[in-house]
Amino acid sequence: MSENKAFSPVKVDLEKDRKYGWCTCGKSANEPFCDGAHKEHKAGPSLKFSVEEDKTAHLCTCKQTSNPPYCDGSHKNL
């Protein structure tokens, strides 16, 4: 099965101790981060997370990952 580019992960630089909100509804204009769009769409809240050290990560946009907010390759099966 070929990879679904519409749901490909987004590579981001994350900063130590900074608080992030990962979009869980897929309606954010700022994917993969939450912009509050879930309120208008009556969807669940964002997943709040932080990291213990500066790092680059691939965040999920398909919302099927078993390791939110990180991509686990689930988008390849969509």
PDB file of N, H, CA, C and O in Angstrom:
ATOM      1  N   MET A   1       0.848  -1.175   0.000  1.00  0.00           N
ATOM      2  CA  MET A   1       0.000   0.000   0.000  1.00  0.00           C
ATOM      3  C   MET A   1       0.895   1.240   0.000  1.00  0.00           C
ATOM      4  O   MET A   1       1.899   1.274   0.712  1.00  0.00           O
ATOM      5  N   SER A   2       0.551   2.240  -0.774  1.00  0.00           N
ATOM      6  H   SER A   2      -0.265   2.213  -1.352  1.00  0.00           H
ATOM      7  CA  SER A   2       1.376   3.451  -0.854  1.00  0.00           C
ATOM      8  C   SER A   2       1.038   4.415   0.277  1.00  0.00           C
ATOM      9  O   SER A   2      -0.059   4.382   0.835  1.00  0.00           O
ATOM     10  N   GLU A   3       1.986   5.259   0.599  1.00  0.00           N
ATOM     11  H   GLU A   3       2.877   5.286   0.146  1.00  0.00           H
ATOM     12  CA  GLU A   3       1.825   6.224   1.675  1.00  0.00           C
ATOM     13  C   GLU A   3       0.824   7.297   1.293  1.00  0.00           C
ATOM     14  O   GLU A   3       0.840   7.783   0.162  1.00  0.00           O
ATOM     15  N   ASN A   4      -0.046   7.674   2.216  1.00  0.00           N
ATOM     16  H   ASN A   4      -0.059   7.279   3.135  1.00  0.00           H
ATOM     17  CA  ASN A   4      -1.024   8.730   2.011  1.00  0.00           C
ATOM     18  C   ASN A   4      -0.376  10.063   2.374  1.00  0.00           C
ATOM     19  O   ASN A   4      -0.238  10.386   3.554  1.00  0.00           O
ATOM     20  N   LYS A   5       0.019  10.834   1.370  1.00  0.00           N
ATOM     21  H   LYS A   5      -0.094  10.571   0.411  1.00  0.00           H
ATOM     22  CA  LYS A   5       0.735  12.099   1.591  1.00  0.00           C
ATOM     23  C   LYS A   5      -0.101  13.118   2.353  1.00  0.00           C
ATOM     24  O   LYS A   5       0.457  13.969   3.046  1.00  0.00           O
ATOM     25  N   ALA A   6      -1.433  13.052   2.242  1.00  0.00           N
ATOM     26  H   ALA A   6      -1.886  12.361   1.679  1.00  0.00           H
ATOM     27  CA  ALA A   6      -2.291  13.998   2.939  1.00  0.00           C
ATOM     28  C   ALA A   6      -2.136  13.881   4.454  1.00  0.00           C
ATOM     29  O   ALA A   6      -2.379  14.847   5.177  1.00  0.00           O
ATOM     30  N   PHE A   7      -1.736  12.712   4.938  1.00  0.00           N
ATOM     31  H   PHE A   7      -1.539  11.927   4.351  1.00  0.00           H
ATOM     32  CA  PHE A   7      -1.598  12.480   6.364  1.00  0.00           C
ATOM     33  C   PHE A   7      -0.161  12.264   6.797  1.00  0.00           C
ATOM     34  O   PHE A   7       0.083  11.712   7.870  1.00  0.00           O
ATOM     35  N   SER A   8       0.791  12.688   5.984  1.00  0.00           N
ATOM     36  H   SER A   8       0.593  13.136   5.112  1.00  0.00           H
ATOM     37  CA  SER A   8       2.200  12.517   6.324  1.00  0.00           C
ATOM     38  C   SER A   8       2.538  13.304   7.588  1.00  0.00           C
ATOM     39  O   SER A   8       1.945  14.355   7.831  1.00  0.00           O
ATOM     40  N   PRO A   9       3.468  12.820   8.386  1.00  0.00           N
ATOM     41  CA  PRO A   9       3.840  13.520   9.609  1.00  0.00           C
ATOM     42  C   PRO A   9       4.528  14.852   9.307  1.00  0.00           C
ATOM     43  O   PRO A   9       5.024  15.093   8.206  1.00  0.00           O
ATOM     44  N   VAL A  10       4.533  15.697  10.326  1.00  0.00           N
ATOM     45  H   VAL A  10       4.130  15.501  11.220  1.00  0.00           H
ATOM     46  CA  VAL A  10       5.174  17.005  10.212  1.00  0.00           C
ATOM     47  C   VAL A  10       6.420  17.000  11.092  1.00  0.00           C
ATOM     48  O   VAL A  10       6.352  16.701  12.284  1.00  0.00           O
ATOM     49  N   LYS A  11       7.549  17.333  10.492  1.00  0.00           N
ATOM     50  H   LYS A  11       7.605  17.575   9.523  1.00  0.00           H
ATOM     51  CA  LYS A  11       8.817  17.409  11.223  1.00  0.00           C
ATOM     52  C   LYS A  11       8.870  18.749  11.950  1.00  0.00           C
ATOM     53  O   LYS A  11       8.722  19.802  11.331  1.00  0.00           O
ATOM     54  N   VAL A  12       9.082  18.706  13.263  1.00  0.00           N
ATOM     55  H   VAL A  12       9.202  17.850  13.766  1.00  0.00           H
ATOM     56  CA  VAL A  12       9.113  19.925  14.071  1.00  0.00           C
ATOM     57  C   VAL A  12      10.290  19.893  15.039  1.00  0.00           C
ATOM     58  O   VAL A  12      10.745  18.826  15.452  1.00  0.00           O
ATOM     59  N   ASP A  13      10.767  21.066  15.389  1.00  0.00           N
ATOM     60  H   ASP A  13      10.397  21.932  15.054  1.00  0.00           H
ATOM     61  CA  ASP A  13      11.782  21.205  16.424  1.00  0.00           C
ATOM     62  C   ASP A  13      11.060  21.552  17.720  1.00  0.00           C
ATOM     63  O   ASP A  13      10.363  22.564  17.796  1.00  0.00           O
ATOM     64  N   LEU A  14      11.226  20.720  18.729  1.00  0.00           N
ATOM     65  H   LEU A  14      11.792  19.898  18.667  1.00  0.00           H
ATOM     66  CA  LEU A  14      10.574  20.913  20.016  1.00  0.00           C
ATOM     67  C   LEU A  14      11.596  21.404  21.029  1.00  0.00           C
ATOM     68  O   LEU A  14      12.746  20.964  21.038  1.00  0.00           O
ATOM     69  N   GLU A  15      11.154  22.327  21.883  1.00  0.00           N
ATOM     70  H   GLU A  15      10.220  22.685  21.875  1.00  0.00           H
ATOM     71  CA  GLU A  15      12.043  22.925  22.875  1.00  0.00           C
ATOM     72  C   GLU A  15      11.786  22.350  24.266  1.00  0.00           C
ATOM     73  O   GLU A  15      10.640  22.155  24.672  1.00  0.00           O
ATOM     74  N   LYS A  16      12.859  22.086  24.975  1.00  0.00           N
ATOM     75  H   LYS A  16      13.790  22.244  24.645  1.00  0.00           H
ATOM     76  CA  LYS A  16      12.798  21.567  26.341  1.00  0.00           C
ATOM     77  C   LYS A  16      11.868  22.420  27.207  1.00  0.00           C
ATOM     78  O   LYS A  16      11.940  23.649  27.193  1.00  0.00           O
ATOM     79  N   ASP A  17      10.995  21.746  27.958  1.00  0.00           N
ATOM     80  H   ASP A  17      10.937  20.748  27.970  1.00  0.00           H
ATOM     81  CA  ASP A  17      10.107  22.356  28.952  1.00  0.00           C
ATOM     82  C   ASP A  17       9.042  23.300  28.375  1.00  0.00           C
ATOM     83  O   ASP A  17       8.285  23.895  29.141  1.00  0.00           O
ATOM     84  N   ARG A  18       8.968  23.448  27.091  1.00  0.00           N
ATOM     85  H   ARG A  18       9.584  22.965  26.469  1.00  0.00           H
ATOM     86  CA  ARG A  18       7.901  24.250  26.488  1.00  0.00           C
ATOM     87  C   ARG A  18       6.636  23.383  26.424  1.00  0.00           C
ATOM     88  O   ARG A  18       6.722  22.180  26.179  1.00  0.00           O
ATOM     89  N   LYS A  19       5.487  23.983  26.639  1.00  0.00           N
ATOM     90  H   LYS A  19       5.417  24.960  26.838  1.00  0.00           H
ATOM     91  CA  LYS A  19       4.230  23.248  26.598  1.00  0.00           C
ATOM     92  C   LYS A  19       3.621  23.354  25.206  1.00  0.00           C
ATOM     93  O   LYS A  19       3.547  24.436  24.623  1.00  0.00           O
ATOM     94  N   TYR A  20       3.186  22.206  24.684  1.00  0.00           N
ATOM     95  H   TYR A  20       3.246  21.327  25.157  1.00  0.00           H
ATOM     96  CA  TYR A  20       2.592  22.124  23.353  1.00  0.00           C
ATOM     97  C   TYR A  20       1.206  21.516  23.447  1.00  0.00           C
ATOM     98  O   TYR A  20       0.906  20.769  24.380  1.00  0.00           O
ATOM     99  N   GLY A  21       0.371  21.835  22.486  1.00  0.00           N
ATOM    100  H   GLY A  21       0.614  22.441  21.729  1.00  0.00           H
ATOM    101  CA  GLY A  21      -0.939  21.214  22.357  1.00  0.00           C
ATOM    102  C   GLY A  21      -1.028  20.570  20.981  1.00  0.00           C
ATOM    103  O   GLY A  21      -1.025  21.266  19.966  1.00  0.00           O
ATOM    104  N   TRP A  22      -1.108  19.243  20.943  1.00  0.00           N
ATOM    105  H   TRP A  22      -1.111  18.677  21.768  1.00  0.00           H
ATOM    106  CA  TRP A  22      -1.202  18.495  19.683  1.00  0.00           C
ATOM    107  C   TRP A  22      -2.667  18.382  19.301  1.00  0.00           C
ATOM    108  O   TRP A  22      -3.494  17.978  20.119  1.00  0.00           O
ATOM    109  N   CYS A  23      -2.992  18.731  18.080  1.00  0.00           N
ATOM    110  H   CYS A  23      -2.320  19.059  17.415  1.00  0.00           H
ATOM    111  CA  CYS A  23      -4.367  18.681  17.590  1.00  0.00           C
ATOM    112  C   CYS A  23      -4.840  17.230  17.523  1.00  0.00           C
ATOM    113  O   CYS A  23      -4.175  16.388  16.919  1.00  0.00           O
ATOM    114  N   THR A  24      -5.974  16.935  18.136  1.00  0.00           N
ATOM    115  H   THR A  24      -6.514  17.618  18.627  1.00  0.00           H
ATOM    116  CA  THR A  24      -6.545  15.594  18.104  1.00  0.00           C
ATOM    117  C   THR A  24      -7.737  15.492  17.165  1.00  0.00           C
ATOM    118  O   THR A  24      -8.188  14.389  16.857  1.00  0.00           O
ATOM    119  N   CYS A  25      -8.261  16.644  16.699  1.00  0.00           N
ATOM    120  H   CYS A  25      -7.895  17.540  16.950  1.00  0.00           H
ATOM    121  CA  CYS A  25      -9.484  16.611  15.886  1.00  0.00           C
ATOM    122  C   CYS A  25      -9.229  16.694  14.387  1.00  0.00           C
ATOM    123  O   CYS A  25     -10.098  16.328  13.595  1.00  0.00           O
ATOM    124  N   GLY A  26      -8.054  17.169  13.984  1.00  0.00           N
ATOM    125  H   GLY A  26      -7.348  17.467  14.627  1.00  0.00           H
ATOM    126  CA  GLY A  26      -7.746  17.292  12.558  1.00  0.00           C
ATOM    127  C   GLY A  26      -8.312  18.539  11.910  1.00  0.00           C
ATOM    128  O   GLY A  26      -8.247  18.667  10.687  1.00  0.00           O
ATOM    129  N   LYS A  27      -8.866  19.465  12.685  1.00  0.00           N
ATOM    130  H   LYS A  27      -8.918  19.361  13.678  1.00  0.00           H
ATOM    131  CA  LYS A  27      -9.479  20.681  12.143  1.00  0.00           C
ATOM    132  C   LYS A  27      -8.592  21.915  12.269  1.00  0.00           C
ATOM    133  O   LYS A  27      -8.949  22.983  11.771  1.00  0.00           O
ATOM    134  N   SER A  28      -7.463  21.785  12.917  1.00  0.00           N
ATOM    135  H   SER A  28      -7.173  20.917  13.322  1.00  0.00           H
ATOM    136  CA  SER A  28      -6.576  22.927  13.146  1.00  0.00           C
ATOM    137  C   SER A  28      -5.967  23.430  11.842  1.00  0.00           C
ATOM    138  O   SER A  28      -5.569  22.641  10.985  1.00  0.00           O
ATOM    139  N   ALA A  29      -5.900  24.732  11.704  1.00  0.00           N
ATOM    140  H   ALA A  29      -6.223  25.373  12.400  1.00  0.00           H
ATOM    141  CA  ALA A  29      -5.216  25.341  10.563  1.00  0.00           C
ATOM    142  C   ALA A  29      -3.711  25.362  10.820  1.00  0.00           C
ATOM    143  O   ALA A  29      -2.932  25.728   9.940  1.00  0.00           O
ATOM    144  N   ASN A  30      -3.311  24.975  12.011  1.00  0.00           N
ATOM    145  H   ASN A  30      -3.944  24.678  12.726  1.00  0.00           H
ATOM    146  CA  ASN A  30      -1.909  24.996  12.424  1.00  0.00           C
ATOM    147  C   ASN A  30      -1.410  23.585  12.724  1.00  0.00           C
ATOM    148  O   ASN A  30      -0.599  23.405  13.632  1.00  0.00           O
ATOM    149  N   GLU A  31      -1.881  22.575  11.976  1.00  0.00           N
ATOM    150  H   GLU A  31      -2.540  22.721  11.238  1.00  0.00           H
ATOM    151  CA  GLU A  31      -1.468  21.177  12.184  1.00  0.00           C
ATOM    152  C   GLU A  31       0.050  21.069  12.216  1.00  0.00           C
ATOM    153  O   GLU A  31       0.713  21.704  11.396  1.00  0.00           O
ATOM    154  N   PRO A  32       0.603  20.323  13.089  1.00  0.00           N
ATOM    155  CA  PRO A  32      -0.008  19.358  13.984  1.00  0.00           C
ATOM    156  C   PRO A  32      -0.415  19.943  15.333  1.00  0.00           C
ATOM    157  O   PRO A  32      -0.841  19.213  16.228  1.00  0.00           O
ATOM    158  N   PHE A  33      -0.285  21.253  15.474  1.00  0.00           N
ATOM    159  H   PHE A  33       0.061  21.846  14.747  1.00  0.00           H
ATOM    160  CA  PHE A  33      -0.589  21.893  16.751  1.00  0.00           C
ATOM    161  C   PHE A  33      -2.021  22.389  16.792  1.00  0.00           C
ATOM    162  O   PHE A  33      -2.604  22.738  15.765  1.00  0.00           O
ATOM    163  N   CYS A  34      -2.578  22.416  17.991  1.00  0.00           N
ATOM    164  H   CYS A  34      -2.105  22.133  18.825  1.00  0.00           H
ATOM    165  CA  CYS A  34      -3.953  22.853  18.209  1.00  0.00           C
ATOM    166  C   CYS A  34      -4.061  24.373  18.080  1.00  0.00           C
ATOM    167  O   CYS A  34      -3.199  25.114  18.555  1.00  0.00           O
ATOM    168  N   ASP A  35      -5.133  24.819  17.431  1.00  0.00           N
ATOM    169  H   ASP A  35      -5.833  24.218  17.046  1.00  0.00           H
ATOM    170  CA  ASP A  35      -5.427  26.250  17.362  1.00  0.00           C
ATOM    171  C   ASP A  35      -6.799  26.562  17.960  1.00  0.00           C
ATOM    172  O   ASP A  35      -7.314  27.668  17.796  1.00  0.00           O
ATOM    173  N   GLY A  36      -7.389  25.588  18.652  1.00  0.00           N
ATOM    174  H   GLY A  36      -6.970  24.690  18.785  1.00  0.00           H
ATOM    175  CA  GLY A  36      -8.694  25.779  19.281  1.00  0.00           C
ATOM    176  C   GLY A  36      -9.878  25.441  18.389  1.00  0.00           C
ATOM    177  O   GLY A  36     -11.025  25.603  18.807  1.00  0.00           O
ATOM    178  N   ALA A  37      -9.626  24.972  17.164  1.00  0.00           N
ATOM    179  H   ALA A  37      -8.695  24.840  16.825  1.00  0.00           H
ATOM    180  CA  ALA A  37     -10.711  24.663  16.222  1.00  0.00           C
ATOM    181  C   ALA A  37     -11.650  23.585  16.751  1.00  0.00           C
ATOM    182  O   ALA A  37     -12.808  23.519  16.339  1.00  0.00           O
ATOM    183  N   HIS A  38     -11.163  22.739  17.662  1.00  0.00           N
ATOM    184  H   HIS A  38     -10.222  22.793  17.997  1.00  0.00           H
ATOM    185  CA  HIS A  38     -12.007  21.669  18.202  1.00  0.00           C
ATOM    186  C   HIS A  38     -13.242  22.222  18.915  1.00  0.00           C
ATOM    187  O   HIS A  38     -14.273  21.552  18.975  1.00  0.00           O
ATOM    188  N   LYS A  39     -13.146  23.429  19.450  1.00  0.00           N
ATOM    189  H   LYS A  39     -12.309  23.973  19.402  1.00  0.00           H
ATOM    190  CA  LYS A  39     -14.277  24.037  20.158  1.00  0.00           C
ATOM    191  C   LYS A  39     -15.428  24.294  19.194  1.00  0.00           C
ATOM    192  O   LYS A  39     -16.583  24.009  19.512  1.00  0.00           O
ATOM    193  N   GLU A  40     -15.119  24.827  18.027  1.00  0.00           N
ATOM    194  H   GLU A  40     -14.181  25.059  17.769  1.00  0.00           H
ATOM    195  CA  GLU A  40     -16.135  25.107  17.012  1.00  0.00           C
ATOM    196  C   GLU A  40     -16.743  23.819  16.466  1.00  0.00           C
ATOM    197  O   GLU A  40     -17.928  23.780  16.134  1.00  0.00           O
ATOM    198  N   HIS A  41     -15.945  22.783  16.373  1.00  0.00           N
ATOM    199  H   HIS A  41     -14.982  22.815  16.642  1.00  0.00           H
ATOM    200  CA  HIS A  41     -16.388  21.506  15.804  1.00  0.00           C
ATOM    201  C   HIS A  41     -16.865  20.515  16.868  1.00  0.00           C
ATOM    202  O   HIS A  41     -17.188  19.366  16.567  1.00  0.00           O
ATOM    203  N   LYS A  42     -16.902  20.987  18.119  1.00  0.00           N
ATOM    204  H   LYS A  42     -16.640  21.920  18.363  1.00  0.00           H
ATOM    205  CA  LYS A  42     -17.346  20.148  19.237  1.00  0.00           C
ATOM    206  C   LYS A  42     -16.590  18.815  19.302  1.00  0.00           C
ATOM    207  O   LYS A  42     -17.167  17.755  19.547  1.00  0.00           O
ATOM    208  N   ALA A  43     -15.306  18.912  19.078  1.00  0.00           N
ATOM    209  H   ALA A  43     -14.837  19.773  18.879  1.00  0.00           H
ATOM    210  CA  ALA A  43     -14.421  17.739  19.123  1.00  0.00           C
ATOM    211  C   ALA A  43     -13.647  17.758  20.437  1.00  0.00           C
ATOM    212  O   ALA A  43     -13.700  18.734  21.185  1.00  0.00           O
ATOM    213  N   GLY A  44     -12.939  16.689  20.705  1.00  0.00           N
ATOM    214  H   GLY A  44     -12.896  15.897  20.097  1.00  0.00           H
ATOM    215  CA  GLY A  44     -12.161  16.584  21.933  1.00  0.00           C
ATOM    216  C   GLY A  44     -11.036  17.600  22.003  1.00  0.00           C
ATOM    217  O   GLY A  44     -10.618  18.142  20.980  1.00  0.00           O
ATOM    218  N   PRO A  45     -10.545  17.858  23.207  1.00  0.00           N
ATOM    219  CA  PRO A  45      -9.460  18.833  23.389  1.00  0.00           C
ATOM    220  C   PRO A  45      -8.131  18.310  22.864  1.00  0.00           C
ATOM    221  O   PRO A  45      -7.981  17.132  22.541  1.00  0.00           O
ATOM    222  N   SER A  46      -7.179  19.226  22.791  1.00  0.00           N
ATOM    223  H   SER A  46      -7.301  20.183  23.053  1.00  0.00           H
ATOM    224  CA  SER A  46      -5.834  18.859  22.346  1.00  0.00           C
ATOM    225  C   SER A  46      -5.150  17.991  23.387  1.00  0.00           C
ATOM    226  O   SER A  46      -5.568  17.926  24.544  1.00  0.00           O
ATOM    227  N   LEU A  47      -4.097  17.330  22.951  1.00  0.00           N
ATOM    228  H   LEU A  47      -3.758  17.383  22.012  1.00  0.00           H
ATOM    229  CA  LEU A  47      -3.241  16.558  23.852  1.00  0.00           C
ATOM    230  C   LEU A  47      -2.080  17.462  24.242  1.00  0.00           C
ATOM    231  O   LEU A  47      -1.299  17.875  23.385  1.00  0.00           O
ATOM    232  N   LYS A  48      -1.965  17.763  25.502  1.00  0.00           N
ATOM    233  H   LYS A  48      -2.600  17.427  26.198  1.00  0.00           H
ATOM    234  CA  LYS A  48      -0.893  18.630  25.966  1.00  0.00           C
ATOM    235  C   LYS A  48       0.335  17.785  26.264  1.00  0.00           C
ATOM    236  O   LYS A  48       0.238  16.713  26.863  1.00  0.00           O
ATOM    237  N   PHE A  49       1.503  18.288  25.834  1.00  0.00           N
ATOM    238  H   PHE A  49       1.582  19.158  25.348  1.00  0.00           H
ATOM    239  CA  PHE A  49       2.746  17.563  26.068  1.00  0.00           C
ATOM    240  C   PHE A  49       3.930  18.505  26.099  1.00  0.00           C
ATOM    241  O   PHE A  49       3.848  19.645  25.644  1.00  0.00           O
ATOM    242  N   SER A  50       5.021  18.019  26.635  1.00  0.00           N
ATOM    243  H   SER A  50       5.087  17.093  27.005  1.00  0.00           H
ATOM    244  CA  SER A  50       6.295  18.743  26.638  1.00  0.00           C
ATOM    245  C   SER A  50       7.395  17.698  26.480  1.00  0.00           C
ATOM    246  O   SER A  50       7.143  16.497  26.576  1.00  0.00           O
ATOM    247  N   VAL A  51       8.602  18.165  26.240  1.00  0.00           N
ATOM    248  H   VAL A  51       8.806  19.141  26.162  1.00  0.00           H
ATOM    249  CA  VAL A  51       9.745  17.260  26.093  1.00  0.00           C
ATOM    250  C   VAL A  51      10.815  17.636  27.115  1.00  0.00           C
ATOM    251  O   VAL A  51      10.902  18.786  27.544  1.00  0.00           O
ATOM    252  N   GLU A  52      11.620  16.657  27.495  1.00  0.00           N
ATOM    253  H   GLU A  52      11.550  15.723  27.147  1.00  0.00           H
ATOM    254  CA  GLU A  52      12.635  16.867  28.524  1.00  0.00           C
ATOM    255  C   GLU A  52      13.950  17.409  27.977  1.00  0.00           C
ATOM    256  O   GLU A  52      14.830  17.813  28.737  1.00  0.00           O
ATOM    257  N   GLU A  53      14.078  17.413  26.640  1.00  0.00           N
ATOM    258  H   GLU A  53      13.364  17.085  26.022  1.00  0.00           H
ATOM    259  CA  GLU A  53      15.278  17.974  26.008  1.00  0.00           C
ATOM    260  C   GLU A  53      14.891  18.486  24.629  1.00  0.00           C
ATOM    261  O   GLU A  53      13.927  18.002  24.036  1.00  0.00           O
ATOM    262  N   ASP A  54      15.630  19.457  24.116  1.00  0.00           N
ATOM    263  H   ASP A  54      16.413  19.851  24.598  1.00  0.00           H
ATOM    264  CA  ASP A  54      15.392  19.941  22.759  1.00  0.00           C
ATOM    265  C   ASP A  54      15.539  18.768  21.801  1.00  0.00           C
ATOM    266  O   ASP A  54      16.483  17.988  21.921  1.00  0.00           O
ATOM    267  N   LYS A  55      14.620  18.634  20.856  1.00  0.00           N
ATOM    268  H   LYS A  55      13.853  19.268  20.759  1.00  0.00           H
ATOM    269  CA  LYS A  55      14.732  17.551  19.887  1.00  0.00           C
ATOM    270  C   LYS A  55      13.882  17.829  18.664  1.00  0.00           C
ATOM    271  O   LYS A  55      12.975  18.662  18.689  1.00  0.00           O
ATOM    272  N   THR A  56      14.193  17.116  17.597  1.00  0.00           N
ATOM    273  H   THR A  56      14.930  16.440  17.578  1.00  0.00           H
ATOM    274  CA  THR A  56      13.396  17.141  16.382  1.00  0.00           C
ATOM    275  C   THR A  56      12.526  15.896  16.400  1.00  0.00           C
ATOM    276  O   THR A  56      13.001  14.803  16.709  1.00  0.00           O
ATOM    277  N   ALA A  57      11.249  16.062  16.070  1.00  0.00           N
ATOM    278  H   ALA A  57      10.863  16.950  15.820  1.00  0.00           H
ATOM    279  CA  ALA A  57      10.320  14.931  16.087  1.00  0.00           C
ATOM    280  C   ALA A  57       9.389  15.015  14.886  1.00  0.00           C
ATOM    281  O   ALA A  57       9.224  16.073  14.278  1.00  0.00           O
ATOM    282  N   HIS A  58       8.792  13.892  14.562  1.00  0.00           N
ATOM    283  H   HIS A  58       8.926  13.032  15.056  1.00  0.00           H
ATOM    284  CA  HIS A  58       7.780  13.828  13.507  1.00  0.00           C
ATOM    285  C   HIS A  58       6.433  13.628  14.196  1.00  0.00           C
ATOM    286  O   HIS A  58       6.171  12.576  14.779  1.00  0.00           O
ATOM    287  N   LEU A  59       5.581  14.654  14.121  1.00  0.00           N
ATOM    288  H   LEU A  59       5.793  15.509  13.648  1.00  0.00           H
ATOM    289  CA  LEU A  59       4.286  14.585  14.781  1.00  0.00           C
ATOM    290  C   LEU A  59       3.218  14.101  13.814  1.00  0.00           C
ATOM    291  O   LEU A  59       3.209  14.462  12.638  1.00  0.00           O
ATOM    292  N   CYS A  60       2.330  13.287  14.330  1.00  0.00           N
ATOM    293  H   CYS A  60       2.337  12.994  15.286  1.00  0.00           H
ATOM    294  CA  CYS A  60       1.269  12.657  13.554  1.00  0.00           C
ATOM    295  C   CYS A  60       0.215  13.675  13.102  1.00  0.00           C
ATOM    296  O   CYS A  60      -0.135  14.588  13.851  1.00  0.00           O
ATOM    297  N   THR A  61      -0.280  13.514  11.889  1.00  0.00           N
ATOM    298  H   THR A  61       0.004  12.773  11.281  1.00  0.00           H
ATOM    299  CA  THR A  61      -1.417  14.310  11.413  1.00  0.00           C
ATOM    300  C   THR A  61      -2.603  13.436  11.034  1.00  0.00           C
ATOM    301  O   THR A  61      -3.702  13.952  10.830  1.00  0.00           O
ATOM    302  N   CYS A  62      -2.408  12.121  10.935  1.00  0.00           N
ATOM    303  H   CYS A  62      -1.516  11.701  11.101  1.00  0.00           H
ATOM    304  CA  CYS A  62      -3.518  11.228  10.556  1.00  0.00           C
ATOM    305  C   CYS A  62      -4.398  10.876  11.749  1.00  0.00           C
ATOM    306  O   CYS A  62      -5.524  10.410  11.575  1.00  0.00           O
ATOM    307  N   LYS A  63      -3.890  11.099  12.960  1.00  0.00           N
ATOM    308  H   LYS A  63      -2.975  11.478  13.101  1.00  0.00           H
ATOM    309  CA  LYS A  63      -4.600  10.840  14.220  1.00  0.00           C
ATOM    310  C   LYS A  63      -4.800   9.358  14.509  1.00  0.00           C
ATOM    311  O   LYS A  63      -5.599   9.010  15.379  1.00  0.00           O
ATOM    312  N   GLN A  64      -4.100   8.484  13.808  1.00  0.00           N
ATOM    313  H   GLN A  64      -3.451   8.767  13.101  1.00  0.00           H
ATOM    314  CA  GLN A  64      -4.230   7.039  14.008  1.00  0.00           C
ATOM    315  C   GLN A  64      -3.046   6.439  14.768  1.00  0.00           C
ATOM    316  O   GLN A  64      -3.021   5.234  15.016  1.00  0.00           O
ATOM    317  N   THR A  65      -2.081   7.255  15.133  1.00  0.00           N
ATOM    318  H   THR A  65      -2.101   8.234  14.931  1.00  0.00           H
ATOM    319  CA  THR A  65      -0.891   6.764  15.817  1.00  0.00           C
ATOM    320  C   THR A  65      -1.230   6.088  17.145  1.00  0.00           C
ATOM    321  O   THR A  65      -2.177   6.481  17.826  1.00  0.00           O
ATOM    322  N   SER A  66      -0.466   5.091  17.497  1.00  0.00           N
ATOM    323  H   SER A  66       0.304   4.772  16.944  1.00  0.00           H
ATOM    324  CA  SER A  66      -0.622   4.458  18.805  1.00  0.00           C
ATOM    325  C   SER A  66       0.324   5.084  19.827  1.00  0.00           C
ATOM    326  O   SER A  66       0.399   4.637  20.971  1.00  0.00           O
ATOM    327  N   ASN A  67       1.049   6.129  19.401  1.00  0.00           N
ATOM    328  H   ASN A  67       0.988   6.493  18.472  1.00  0.00           H
ATOM    329  CA  ASN A  67       2.007   6.815  20.265  1.00  0.00           C
ATOM    330  C   ASN A  67       1.852   8.331  20.140  1.00  0.00           C
ATOM    331  O   ASN A  67       2.817   9.020  19.809  1.00  0.00           O
ATOM    332  N   PRO A  68       0.645   8.865  20.402  1.00  0.00           N
ATOM    333  CA  PRO A  68       0.423  10.300  20.215  1.00  0.00           C
ATOM    334  C   PRO A  68       1.336  11.129  21.113  1.00  0.00           C
ATOM    335  O   PRO A  68       1.566  10.746  22.260  1.00  0.00           O
ATOM    336  N   PRO A  69       1.851  12.232  20.634  1.00  0.00           N
ATOM    337  CA  PRO A  69       1.589  12.898  19.367  1.00  0.00           C
ATOM    338  C   PRO A  69       2.527  12.476  18.247  1.00  0.00           C
ATOM    339  O   PRO A  69       2.501  13.053  17.160  1.00  0.00           O
ATOM    340  N   TYR A  70       3.357  11.467  18.511  1.00  0.00           N
ATOM    341  H   TYR A  70       3.378  10.999  19.394  1.00  0.00           H
ATOM    342  CA  TYR A  70       4.410  11.093  17.566  1.00  0.00           C
ATOM    343  C   TYR A  70       3.904  10.135  16.488  1.00  0.00           C
ATOM    344  O   TYR A  70       3.072   9.267  16.750  1.00  0.00           O
ATOM    345  N   CYS A  71       4.414  10.308  15.287  1.00  0.00           N
ATOM    346  H   CYS A  71       5.089  11.014  15.074  1.00  0.00           H
ATOM    347  CA  CYS A  71       4.065   9.436  14.175  1.00  0.00           C
ATOM    348  C   CYS A  71       4.621   8.035  14.397  1.00  0.00           C
ATOM    349  O   CYS A  71       5.776   7.875  14.792  1.00  0.00           O
ATOM    350  N   ASP A  72       3.798   7.024  14.142  1.00  0.00           N
ATOM    351  H   ASP A  72       2.860   7.155  13.821  1.00  0.00           H
ATOM    352  CA  ASP A  72       4.269   5.636  14.219  1.00  0.00           C
ATOM    353  C   ASP A  72       4.119   4.916  12.870  1.00  0.00           C
ATOM    354  O   ASP A  72       4.247   3.694  12.788  1.00  0.00           O
ATOM    355  N   GLY A  73       3.844   5.702  11.809  1.00  0.00           N
ATOM    356  H   GLY A  73       3.740   6.694  11.875  1.00  0.00           H
ATOM    357  CA  GLY A  73       3.723   5.124  10.476  1.00  0.00           C
ATOM    358  C   GLY A  73       2.317   4.681  10.111  1.00  0.00           C
ATOM    359  O   GLY A  73       2.112   4.146   9.022  1.00  0.00           O
ATOM    360  N   SER A  74       1.345   4.887  10.984  1.00  0.00           N
ATOM    361  H   SER A  74       1.511   5.322  11.869  1.00  0.00           H
ATOM    362  CA  SER A  74      -0.035   4.454  10.720  1.00  0.00           C
ATOM    363  C   SER A  74      -0.605   5.049   9.438  1.00  0.00           C
ATOM    364  O   SER A  74      -1.443   4.423   8.789  1.00  0.00           O
ATOM    365  N   HIS A  75      -0.163   6.252   9.062  1.00  0.00           N
ATOM    366  H   HIS A  75       0.518   6.761   9.589  1.00  0.00           H
ATOM    367  CA  HIS A  75      -0.694   6.911   7.866  1.00  0.00           C
ATOM    368  C   HIS A  75      -0.422   6.100   6.595  1.00  0.00           C
ATOM    369  O   HIS A  75      -1.110   6.265   5.587  1.00  0.00           O
ATOM    370  N   LYS A  76       0.571   5.236   6.650  1.00  0.00           N
ATOM    371  H   LYS A  76       1.130   5.102   7.469  1.00  0.00           H
ATOM    372  CA  LYS A  76       0.913   4.419   5.464  1.00  0.00           C
ATOM    373  C   LYS A  76      -0.163   3.383   5.157  1.00  0.00           C
ATOM    374  O   LYS A  76      -0.215   2.851   4.049  1.00  0.00           O
ATOM    375  N   ASN A  77      -1.020   3.096   6.134  1.00  0.00           N
ATOM    376  H   ASN A  77      -0.977   3.528   7.034  1.00  0.00           H
ATOM    377  CA  ASN A  77      -2.069   2.109   5.953  1.00  0.00           C
ATOM    378  C   ASN A  77      -3.442   2.708   5.643  1.00  0.00           C
ATOM    379  O   ASN A  77      -4.432   1.983   5.546  1.00  0.00           O
ATOM    380  N   LEU A  78      -3.496   4.016   5.491  1.00  0.00           N
ATOM    381  H   LEU A  78      -2.691   4.605   5.570  1.00  0.00           H
ATOM    382  CA  LEU A  78      -4.793   4.672   5.221  1.00  0.00           C
ATOM    383  C   LEU A  78      -5.115   4.673   3.758  1.00  0.00           C
ATOM    384  O   LEU A  78      -6.162   5.181   3.356  1.00  0.00           O
TER     385      LEU A  78
END
